[in-house]
Amino acid sequence: MNLSIIMMIQPLVERADGILRLLANGLVVVDLAGFLLILGILVFELF
């Protein structure tokens, strides 16, 4: 019973993982820029 459910879910998980990887690759650059921006704002607020 559990095995058949796992067999059904596995392709969906793999597809979702692939999509998440693509999103992550795209977001790394955006995330880094956002992180630096937030860090800059925090430093500006503190000093």
MDTraj code that builds the backbone (N, CA, C; nanometers):
import mdtraj as md
import numpy as np

residues = "MET ASN LEU SER ILE ILE MET MET ILE GLN PRO LEU VAL GLU ARG ALA ASP GLY ILE LEU ARG LEU LEU ALA ASN GLY LEU VAL VAL VAL ASP LEU ALA GLY PHE LEU LEU ILE LEU GLY ILE LEU VAL PHE GLU LEU PHE".split()
xyz = np.array([
    [0.0835, -0.1200, 0.0000],
    [0.0000, 0.0000, 0.0000],
    [0.0875, 0.1257, 0.0000],
    [0.1766, 0.1361, 0.0977],
    [0.2637, 0.2529, 0.1066],
    [0.3560, 0.2655, -0.0142],
    [0.4022, 0.1503, -0.0645],
    [0.4944, 0.1504, -0.1777],
    [0.4288, 0.2105, -0.3013],
    [0.3029, 0.1751, -0.3270],
    [0.2334, 0.2278, -0.4446],
    [0.2130, 0.3790, -0.4333],
    [0.1865, 0.4253, -0.3121],
    [0.1704, 0.5697, -0.2896],
    [0.3030, 0.6407, -0.3157],
    [0.4119, 0.5826, -0.2663],
    [0.5455, 0.6387, -0.2873],
    [0.5787, 0.6414, -0.4363],
    [0.5458, 0.5331, -0.5074],
    [0.5716, 0.5248, -0.6511],
    [0.4934, 0.6318, -0.7269],
    [0.3730, 0.6633, -0.6806],
    [0.2914, 0.7667, -0.7446],
    [0.3464, 0.9063, -0.7150],
    [0.3917, 0.9269, -0.5926],
    [0.4361, 1.0596, -0.5482],
    [0.5758, 1.0946, -0.6000],
    [0.6612, 0.9939, -0.6121],
    [0.8019, 1.0185, -0.6470],
    [0.8222, 1.1045, -0.7725],
    [0.7539, 1.0758, -0.8861],
    [0.7730, 1.1623, -1.0043],
    [0.7314, 1.3067, -0.9792],
    [0.6253, 1.3246, -0.9026],
    [0.5793, 1.4598, -0.8689],
    [0.6826, 1.5325, -0.7847],
    [0.7410, 1.4594, -0.6889],
    [0.8442, 1.5171, -0.6024],
    [0.9664, 1.5557, -0.6853],
    [1.0050, 1.4680, -0.7781],
    [1.1206, 1.4962, -0.8629],
    [1.0961, 1.6179, -0.9510],
    [0.9745, 1.6281, -1.0057],
    [0.9405, 1.7425, -1.0901],
    [0.9415, 1.8711, -1.0076],
    [0.8822, 1.8641, -0.8892],
    [0.8794, 1.9798, -0.7989],
    [1.0218, 2.0197, -0.7602],
    [1.1066, 1.9190, -0.7366],
    [1.2459, 1.9442, -0.7004],
    [1.3183, 2.0160, -0.8140],
    [1.2927, 1.9721, -0.9368],
    [1.3532, 2.0367, -1.0535],
    [1.3101, 2.1816, -1.0659],
    [1.1804, 2.2066, -1.0460],
    [1.1261, 2.3424, -1.0529],
    [1.1862, 2.4286, -0.9421],
    [1.1952, 2.3706, -0.8223],
    [1.2527, 2.4438, -0.7090],
    [1.3989, 2.4783, -0.7331],
    [1.4715, 2.3853, -0.7974],
    [1.6129, 2.4121, -0.8279],
    [1.6261, 2.5277, -0.9261],
    [1.5405, 2.5279, -1.0295],
    [1.5427, 2.6371, -1.1268],
    [1.5110, 2.7697, -1.0590],
    [1.4086, 2.7676, -0.9735],
    [1.3710, 2.8882, -0.8993],
    [1.4848, 2.9333, -0.8088],
    [1.5470, 2.8360, -0.7407],
    [1.6566, 2.8673, -0.6492],
    [1.7731, 2.9301, -0.7253],
    [1.8061, 2.8734, -0.8423],
    [1.9158, 2.9282, -0.9230],
    [1.8863, 3.0717, -0.9638],
    [1.7599, 3.0991, -1.0015],
    [1.7194, 3.2346, -1.0386],
    [1.7171, 3.3277, -0.9191],
    [1.6761, 3.2731, -0.8037],
    [1.6583, 3.3561, -0.6848],
    [1.7880, 3.3857, -0.6113],
    [1.8922, 3.3056, -0.6346],
    [2.0194, 3.3266, -0.5639],
    [2.0706, 3.4682, -0.5901],
    [2.0660, 3.5104, -0.7160],
    [2.1147, 3.6440, -0.7534],
    [2.0260, 3.7511, -0.6905],
    [1.8937, 3.7323, -0.7028],
    [1.7976, 3.8278, -0.6469],
    [1.8095, 3.8314, -0.4950],
    [1.8235, 3.7128, -0.4358],
    [1.8312, 3.7001, -0.2907],
    [1.9570, 3.7694, -0.2377],
    [2.0676, 3.7514, -0.3080],
    [2.1937, 3.8132, -0.2678],
    [2.1825, 3.9651, -0.2738],
    [2.1235, 4.0165, -0.3820],
    [2.1040, 4.1613, -0.3961],
    [2.0122, 4.2135, -0.2863],
    [1.9043, 4.1400, -0.2593],
    [1.8105, 4.1785, -0.1536],
    [1.8758, 4.1754, -0.0170],
    [1.9571, 4.0740, 0.0050],
    [2.0276, 4.0595, 0.1326],
    [2.1231, 4.1771, 0.1548],
    [2.1979, 4.2117, 0.0502],
    [2.2911, 4.3246, 0.0595],
    [2.2159, 4.4550, 0.0826],
    [2.1005, 4.4691, 0.0168],
    [2.0177, 4.5888, 0.0337],
    [1.9675, 4.5999, 0.1770],
    [1.9167, 4.4883, 0.2308],
    [1.8671, 4.4852, 0.3691],
    [1.9810, 4.5135, 0.4668],
    [2.0971, 4.4533, 0.4399],
    [2.2145, 4.4745, 0.5245],
    [2.2544, 4.6218, 0.5234],
    [2.2523, 4.6817, 0.4046],
    [2.2840, 4.8234, 0.3904],
    [2.1865, 4.9114, 0.4672],
    [2.0577, 4.8773, 0.4604],
    [1.9547, 4.9523, 0.5334],
    [1.9759, 4.9392, 0.6836],
    [2.0060, 4.8179, 0.7295],
    [2.0306, 4.7958, 0.8723],
    [2.1508, 4.8756, 0.9211],
    [2.2584, 4.8726, 0.8440],
    [2.3794, 4.9475, 0.8797],
    [2.3484, 5.0976, 0.8817],
    [2.2714, 5.1431, 0.7823],
    [2.2325, 5.2841, 0.7739],
    [2.1467, 5.3247, 0.8940],
    [2.0565, 5.2350, 0.9354],
    [1.9701, 5.2616, 1.0516],
    [2.0509, 5.2660, 1.1813],
    [2.1488, 5.1768, 1.1933],
    [2.2271, 5.1667, 1.3170],
    [2.3218, 5.2846, 1.3335],
    [2.3844, 5.3268, 1.2214],
    [2.4850, 5.4329, 1.2317],
    [2.4315, 5.5641, 1.1748],
])
top = md.Topology()
chain = top.add_chain()
for i, resn in enumerate(residues, 1):
    res = top.add_residue(resn, chain, resSeq=i)
    for name in ("N", "CA", "C"):
        top.add_atom(name, md.element.get_by_symbol(name[0]), res)
traj = md.Trajectory(xyz[None], top)
